[in-house]
Amino acid sequence: MATLNISMPDELRAFIEARVKTGEYQSASDYLRDLIRHDREETERLLIEGLASGEGKPLDMAALRQRAATALGKGLDRNA
Protein backbone atom coordinates (compact mmCIF):
# COMPACT_ATOMS: atom_id res chain seq x y z
CA MET A 1 0.00 0.00 0.00
CA ALA A 2 1.28 3.45 -0.92
CA THR A 3 1.76 6.26 1.58
CA LEU A 4 0.45 9.78 1.04
CA ASN A 5 1.41 12.71 3.25
CA ILE A 6 -1.05 15.60 3.38
CA SER A 7 -1.08 18.95 5.15
CA MET A 8 -4.19 20.33 6.80
CA PRO A 9 -5.20 22.93 9.35
CA ASP A 10 -5.18 21.89 13.00
CA GLU A 11 -8.97 22.23 13.08
CA LEU A 12 -9.38 19.51 10.43
CA ARG A 13 -6.84 17.27 12.12
CA ALA A 14 -8.75 17.61 15.40
CA PHE A 15 -11.99 16.74 13.61
CA ILE A 16 -10.44 13.58 12.18
CA GLU A 17 -9.05 12.61 15.58
CA ALA A 18 -12.49 13.10 17.11
CA ARG A 19 -14.02 10.79 14.49
CA VAL A 20 -11.41 8.15 15.26
CA LYS A 21 -12.07 8.47 19.00
CA THR A 22 -15.72 7.52 18.46
CA GLY A 23 -14.49 4.06 17.56
CA GLU A 24 -16.07 4.06 14.14
CA TYR A 25 -12.61 4.27 12.53
CA GLN A 26 -9.38 2.66 13.65
CA SER A 27 -7.14 5.47 12.42
CA ALA A 28 -7.01 8.73 10.49
CA SER A 29 -5.99 6.71 7.44
CA ASP A 30 -9.04 4.49 7.82
CA TYR A 31 -11.31 7.54 8.05
CA LEU A 32 -9.77 9.24 5.01
CA ARG A 33 -9.90 6.03 2.95
CA ASP A 34 -13.60 5.75 3.79
CA LEU A 35 -14.25 9.37 2.74
CA ILE A 36 -12.41 8.84 -0.54
CA ARG A 37 -14.23 5.56 -1.20
CA HIS A 38 -17.62 7.24 -0.66
CA ASP A 39 -16.62 10.19 -2.86
CA ARG A 40 -15.54 7.84 -5.65
CA GLU A 41 -18.81 5.89 -5.42
CA GLU A 42 -20.82 9.11 -5.54
CA THR A 43 -18.83 10.37 -8.54
CA GLU A 44 -19.41 7.10 -10.39
CA ARG A 45 -23.13 7.21 -9.53
CA LEU A 46 -23.45 10.76 -10.85
CA LEU A 47 -21.57 9.88 -14.05
CA ILE A 48 -23.85 6.93 -14.70
CA GLU A 49 -26.90 9.08 -13.94
CA GLY A 50 -25.64 11.69 -16.41
CA LEU A 51 -25.07 9.13 -19.13
CA ALA A 52 -28.51 7.65 -18.58
CA SER A 53 -30.20 11.07 -18.72
CA GLY A 54 -30.02 11.22 -22.47
CA GLU A 55 -28.17 13.13 -25.11
CA GLY A 56 -26.83 16.54 -24.22
CA LYS A 57 -27.99 19.75 -25.83
CA PRO A 58 -26.26 23.11 -26.29
CA LEU A 59 -26.47 25.52 -23.38
CA ASP A 60 -28.44 28.70 -24.06
CA MET A 61 -26.65 31.22 -21.83
CA ALA A 62 -29.16 34.01 -22.51
CA ALA A 63 -32.05 31.81 -21.37
CA LEU A 64 -30.04 30.67 -18.35
CA ARG A 65 -29.30 34.28 -17.34
CA GLN A 66 -32.97 35.16 -17.72
CA ARG A 67 -34.04 32.23 -15.54
CA ALA A 68 -31.48 33.21 -12.91
CA ALA A 69 -32.62 36.83 -12.93
CA THR A 70 -36.23 35.77 -12.58
CA ALA A 71 -35.39 33.36 -9.76
CA LEU A 72 -33.50 36.11 -7.95
CA GLY A 73 -36.35 38.55 -8.47
CA LYS A 74 -34.15 41.01 -10.32
CA GLY A 75 -34.22 42.53 -13.76
CA LEU A 76 -31.73 41.19 -16.29
CA ASP A 77 -28.57 43.30 -16.39
CA ARG A 78 -27.51 43.10 -20.03
CA ASN A 79 -24.08 44.59 -19.24
CA ALA A 80 -23.08 41.64 -17.03
Backbone as a printed PyTorch tensor [residue, N CA C, xyz], in Angstrom:
tensor([[[  0.8450,  -1.1730,   0.0000],
         [  0.0000,   0.0000,   0.0000],
         [  0.8940,   1.2410,   0.0000]],

        [[  0.5130,   2.2150,  -0.8080],
         [  1.2800,   3.4500,  -0.9150],
         [  0.9840,   4.3790,   0.2570]],

        [[  1.9250,   5.2670,   0.5270],
         [  1.7650,   6.2600,   1.5820],
         [  1.5970,   7.6260,   0.9440]],

        [[  0.7060,   8.4300,   1.5250],
         [  0.4520,   9.7790,   1.0440],
         [  0.4830,  10.7200,   2.2350]],

        [[  1.3440,  11.7100,   2.1850],
         [  1.4090,  12.7150,   3.2530],
         [  0.6130,  13.9350,   2.8230]],

        [[ -0.2600,  14.4150,   3.6990],
         [ -1.0510,  15.6020,   3.3840],
         [ -0.9260,  16.6140,   4.5150]],

        [[ -1.0900,  17.8700,   4.1650],
         [ -1.0800,  18.9460,   5.1480],
         [ -2.5060,  19.4410,   5.3090]],

        [[ -2.8570,  19.8060,   6.5340],
         [ -4.1900,  20.3340,   6.7970],
         [ -4.1560,  21.2060,   8.0320]],

        [[ -5.1360,  22.0810,   8.1580],
         [ -5.2010,  22.9290,   9.3530],
         [ -5.4350,  22.0820,  10.6070]],

        [[ -5.0000,  22.6070,  11.7330],
         [ -5.1770,  21.8940,  13.0040],
         [ -6.6380,  21.5560,  13.2680]],

        [[ -7.5350,  22.4460,  12.8670],
         [ -8.9670,  22.2270,  13.0780],
         [ -9.4480,  20.9510,  12.3800]],

        [[ -8.9860,  20.7270,  11.1440],
         [ -9.3770,  19.5100,  10.4310],
         [ -8.7510,  18.2750,  11.0580]],

        [[ -7.5100,  18.3980,  11.4600],
         [ -6.8390,  17.2700,  12.1160],
         [ -7.5810,  16.8910,  13.4020]],

        [[ -8.0060,  17.8810,  14.1760],
         [ -8.7550,  17.6130,  15.4030],
         [-10.0910,  16.9350,  15.0860]],

        [[-10.7280,  17.3580,  14.0060],
         [-11.9880,  16.7450,  13.6080],
         [-11.7890,  15.2710,  13.2790]],

        [[-10.7400,  14.9710,  12.5270],
         [-10.4360,  13.5790,  12.1750],
         [-10.1590,  12.7700,  13.4360]],

        [[ -9.3610,  13.3110,  14.3350],
         [ -9.0470,  12.6080,  15.5760],
         [-10.3120,  12.3360,  16.3910]],

        [[-11.2320,  13.2910,  16.3930],
         [-12.4930,  13.0960,  17.1140],
         [-13.3040,  11.9680,  16.4900]],

        [[-13.3030,  11.8780,  15.1730],
         [-14.0200,  10.7860,  14.4930],
         [-13.4070,   9.4450,  14.8360]],

        [[-12.1010,   9.3990,  14.9080],
         [-11.4090,   8.1500,  15.2560],
         [-11.7310,   7.7620,  16.6990]],

        [[-11.7950,   8.7430,  17.5830],
         [-12.0710,   8.4710,  18.9990],
         [-13.4570,   7.8790,  19.2320]],

        [[-14.3790,   8.1020,  18.3030],
         [-15.7150,   7.5240,  18.4630],
         [-15.6880,   6.0150,  18.3250]],

        [[-14.6070,   5.4990,  17.7500],
         [-14.4850,   4.0580,  17.5640],
         [-14.9830,   3.5680,  16.2220]],

        [[-15.5650,   4.4520,  15.4520],
         [-16.0670,   4.0570,  14.1360],
         [-14.9160,   3.7630,  13.1730]],

        [[-13.7920,   4.4390,  13.3820],
         [-12.6060,   4.2660,  12.5340],
         [-11.4270,   3.9090,  13.4180]],

        [[-10.5400,   3.0870,  12.8840],
         [ -9.3770,   2.6640,  13.6470],
         [ -8.2520,   3.6850,  13.6210]],

        [[ -8.2270,   4.5030,  12.5700],
         [ -7.1390,   5.4700,  12.4160],
         [ -7.5740,   6.5850,  11.4790]],

        [[ -6.7500,   7.6340,  11.4320],
         [ -7.0080,   8.7260,  10.4940],
         [ -6.9760,   8.2000,   9.0630]],

        [[ -6.0740,   7.2950,   8.7810],
         [ -5.9900,   6.7130,   7.4410],
         [ -7.2670,   5.9680,   7.0870]],

        [[ -7.8020,   5.2290,   8.0410],
         [ -9.0420,   4.4860,   7.8230],
         [-10.1860,   5.4530,   7.5090]],

        [[-10.2710,   6.5330,   8.2630],
         [-11.3090,   7.5390,   8.0500],
         [-11.1750,   8.1780,   6.6670]],

        [[ -9.9790,   8.5920,   6.3060],
         [ -9.7720,   9.2390,   5.0110],
         [-10.0230,   8.2770,   3.8520]],

        [[ -9.6160,   7.0240,   3.9920],
         [ -9.9020,   6.0340,   2.9470],
         [-11.4040,   5.8850,   2.7560]],

        [[-12.1560,   5.8740,   3.8690],
         [-13.6040,   5.7470,   3.7850],
         [-14.2220,   6.9540,   3.0800]],

        [[-13.7560,   8.1590,   3.4070],
         [-14.2540,   9.3680,   2.7370],
         [-13.9830,   9.3160,   1.2320]],

        [[-12.7840,   8.9090,   0.8740],
         [-12.4150,   8.8440,  -0.5390],
         [-13.2380,   7.7760,  -1.2550]],

        [[-13.4320,   6.6420,  -0.6220],
         [-14.2310,   5.5590,  -1.2010],
         [-15.6650,   6.0440,  -1.4640]],

        [[-16.2570,   6.7220,  -0.4800],
         [-17.6200,   7.2360,  -0.6620],
         [-17.6670,   8.2920,  -1.7650]],

        [[-16.6790,   9.1580,  -1.8280],
         [-16.6200,  10.1860,  -2.8610],
         [-16.5160,   9.5450,  -4.2420]],

        [[-15.6920,   8.5320,  -4.3590],
         [-15.5350,   7.8360,  -5.6480],
         [-16.8460,   7.1770,  -6.0660]],

        [[-17.5310,   6.5320,  -5.1160],
         [-18.8090,   5.8860,  -5.4220],
         [-19.8470,   6.9200,  -5.8570]],

        [[-19.8780,   8.0600,  -5.1810],
         [-20.8250,   9.1100,  -5.5400],
         [-20.5050,   9.6840,  -6.9200]],

        [[-19.2350,   9.8790,  -7.2210],
         [-18.8340,  10.3740,  -8.5390],
         [-19.2510,   9.3990,  -9.6270]],

        [[-19.0130,   8.1160,  -9.4100],
         [-19.4130,   7.1010, -10.3870],
         [-20.9300,   7.0790, -10.5630]],

        [[-21.6740,   7.2030,  -9.4560],
         [-23.1290,   7.2060,  -9.5270],
         [-23.6250,   8.3900, -10.3500]],

        [[-23.0390,   9.5660, -10.1150],
         [-23.4450,  10.7590, -10.8530],
         [-23.0900,  10.6630, -12.3380]],

        [[-21.9420,  10.0710, -12.6460],
         [-21.5660,   9.8840, -14.0500],
         [-22.5400,   8.9580, -14.7610]],

        [[-22.9010,   7.8740, -14.1130],
         [-23.8500,   6.9260, -14.7020],
         [-25.2120,   7.5860, -14.8690]],

        [[-25.6300,   8.3550, -13.8670],
         [-26.8980,   9.0810, -13.9450],
         [-26.8780,  10.0550, -15.1160]],

        [[-25.7680,  10.7490, -15.2910],
         [-25.6450,  11.6950, -16.4080],
         [-25.7090,  11.0000, -17.7510]],

        [[-25.0300,   9.8730, -17.8700],
         [-25.0660,   9.1280, -19.1260],
         [-26.4620,   8.6010, -19.4350]],

        [[-27.1750,   8.2030, -18.3940],
         [-28.5100,   7.6470, -18.5780],
         [-29.5580,   8.7310, -18.8220]],

        [[-29.2140,   9.9980, -18.6060],
         [-30.1970,  11.0740, -18.7190],
         [-30.5010,  11.4650, -20.1600]],

        [[-29.7580,  10.9160, -21.0720],
         [-30.0170,  11.2220, -22.4740],
         [-28.9250,  12.0670, -23.0880]],

        [[-29.1560,  12.3650, -24.3580],
         [-28.1660,  13.1270, -25.1060],
         [-28.1490,  14.5850, -24.6560]],

        [[-26.9730,  15.1470, -24.6210],
         [-26.8280,  16.5420, -24.2230],
         [-27.3270,  17.4900, -25.2930]],

        [[-27.5790,  18.7200, -24.8810],
         [-27.9880,  19.7460, -25.8330],
         [-27.2080,  21.0040, -25.5280]],

        [[-27.0300,  21.8850, -26.5100],
         [-26.2590,  23.1080, -26.2930],
         [-26.8790,  23.9650, -25.1900]],

        [[-26.0360,  24.6460, -24.4590],
         [-26.4710,  25.5180, -23.3790],
         [-26.8070,  26.8920, -23.9370]],

        [[-27.9960,  27.3820, -23.6410],
         [-28.4410,  28.7030, -24.0620],
         [-28.1820,  29.6600, -22.8970]],

        [[-27.0490,  30.3590, -22.9310],
         [-26.6500,  31.2230, -21.8310],
         [-27.6340,  32.3730, -21.6090]],

        [[-28.2040,  32.9190, -22.6650],
         [-29.1620,  34.0150, -22.5130],
         [-30.3870,  33.5280, -21.7380]],

        [[-30.8830,  32.3680, -22.0700],
         [-32.0460,  31.8080, -21.3720],
         [-31.6870,  31.4860, -19.9200]],

        [[-30.4810,  30.9940, -19.7060],
         [-30.0420,  30.6700, -18.3500],
         [-29.9450,  31.9390, -17.5010]],

        [[-29.3890,  33.0020, -18.0610],
         [-29.3020,  34.2770, -17.3380],
         [-30.6940,  34.8110, -17.0010]],

        [[-31.6100,  34.6930, -17.9530],
         [-32.9720,  35.1650, -17.7180],
         [-33.6330,  34.3650, -16.6020]],

        [[-33.4750,  33.0670, -16.6010],
         [-34.0440,  32.2290, -15.5420],
         [-33.4450,  32.5860, -14.1890]],

        [[-32.1400,  32.8350, -14.1680],
         [-31.4760,  33.2060, -12.9120],
         [-31.9920,  34.5500, -12.4170]],

        [[-32.1210,  35.5050, -13.3160],
         [-32.6180,  36.8270, -12.9320],
         [-34.0380,  36.7350, -12.4010]],

        [[-34.8630,  35.9480, -13.0380],
         [-36.2330,  35.7660, -12.5840],
         [-36.2570,  35.1070, -11.2180]],

        [[-35.4420,  34.0790, -11.0400],
         [-35.3890,  33.3580,  -9.7640],
         [-34.9080,  34.2600,  -8.6370]],

        [[-34.0210,  35.1900,  -8.9640],
         [-33.5010,  36.1050,  -7.9480],
         [-34.3890,  37.3210,  -7.7580]],

        [[-35.4290,  37.4300,  -8.5870],
         [-36.3540,  38.5510,  -8.4690],
         [-35.7620,  39.8620,  -8.9190]],

        [[-34.8120,  39.8070,  -9.8370],
         [-34.1500,  41.0140, -10.3170],
         [-34.3680,  41.1220, -11.8200]],

        [[-34.1950,  42.3310, -12.3290],
         [-34.2210,  42.5310, -13.7570],
         [-32.9220,  42.0250, -14.3660]],

        [[-32.9310,  41.6760, -15.6100],
         [-31.7330,  41.1920, -16.2900],
         [-30.7980,  42.3580, -16.6120]],

        [[-29.5720,  42.2760, -16.1070],
         [-28.5660,  43.2970, -16.3920],
         [-27.8320,  42.8740, -17.6550]],

        [[-28.0980,  43.5060, -18.7470],
         [-27.5140,  43.0970, -20.0270],
         [-26.0300,  43.4410, -20.1320]],

        [[-25.4940,  44.2390, -19.2180],
         [-24.0800,  44.5910, -19.2430],
         [-23.2290,  43.5710, -18.4820]],

        [[-23.8380,  42.6160, -17.8300],
         [-23.0820,  41.6410, -17.0320],
         [-22.4910,  40.5780, -17.8960]]])
